[in-house]
Amino acid sequence: MRQVLKQWVDPFIVALVATMVLGLVVPVPAEAQRVVDAVADVAVAVLFLVYGMRLSTTEVWAGLKNVRLQGGILASTYVVFPLVGLAVSWAVTPLVGAPLAAGILFLSLLPSTVQSSVAFTSVARGNIAGAICGATVSNVVGMVVTPLLVLWFMSSSGATGGLSGLRDVLVRLLAPFVVGQLLQPFVGRWIRARRWLTLSVDRGTILIVVFGAVAAATSAGVWAGISAWTIVALVGISALILVVMLAVTWWGGAGLRLGVEDRIALLMCGSKKSLATGLPMAAVLFPVAVAGTVAVPVIVFHQLQLIVCAVLARRLALRADA
């Protein structure tokens, strides 16, 4: 019995679900939420510092020059995903209502998430350098492309948060990574010899970020007025979208003749959407009365993608090709 549980029950998935439930049921005062957010920012910075120290500069340049992988990530994020989101939002409007259907469309227009895409690529033994480059480029491009797509597809008006979002990407993600790259010649071999260290930072960061996001949404009253059946419907719709995008990215990677490690990077980056980018953009691009409802599908999809991709990453890590 213990062996069966060990094979099928991933302690990290249990911790992830427990963290989500904790964020839902435990009230977090405003002061404590600021502390949680600060801790999450530090954890993300440490994560990318460790990645910078772990990856050789040669690997990073190879990731940037991998045109098929980078093109695949951008195409799946800003072409395939929006088309899927447009079709699904139109189809489910009678089921969940126009505001939540708009949230589903908004979700499909967002950039890829960075930290969890890279973390799960690392856990799955994929191309980490390619994932870092692809997810980061996706976010930088998204600072301009996402607001334009929202204005085009959703007939919404308002100022864009492109410059502040770009600054956050540069300060919180790229800067620690560059520092890590500068330290890499001195500590890289030591870091690479201790995979448990990177894995611990990966998973710890994900748990901290998830708790902060769910707790913030709970404190803001995002779930008020949303029935349990609506949440169930959103979970089902999110699962459908996620399955479609996982299939498109995995088999699309095969069509692009990418190796397994590159296909993993495309799978993890091309199938995800960023909660960290989505919530601030929703607040900027939509009226206050609309932003909270529009954000609900983003939150639901974000949690589902973490659970599913954590399982996939663990399974892919067990392959025998490396």
Summary of the structure (lengths in Angstrom):
residues: 322
radius of gyration: 18.8
end to end distance: 29.6
largest distance: 58.8
contacts: 1139
relative contact order: 0.19
helix: 84%
strand: 0%
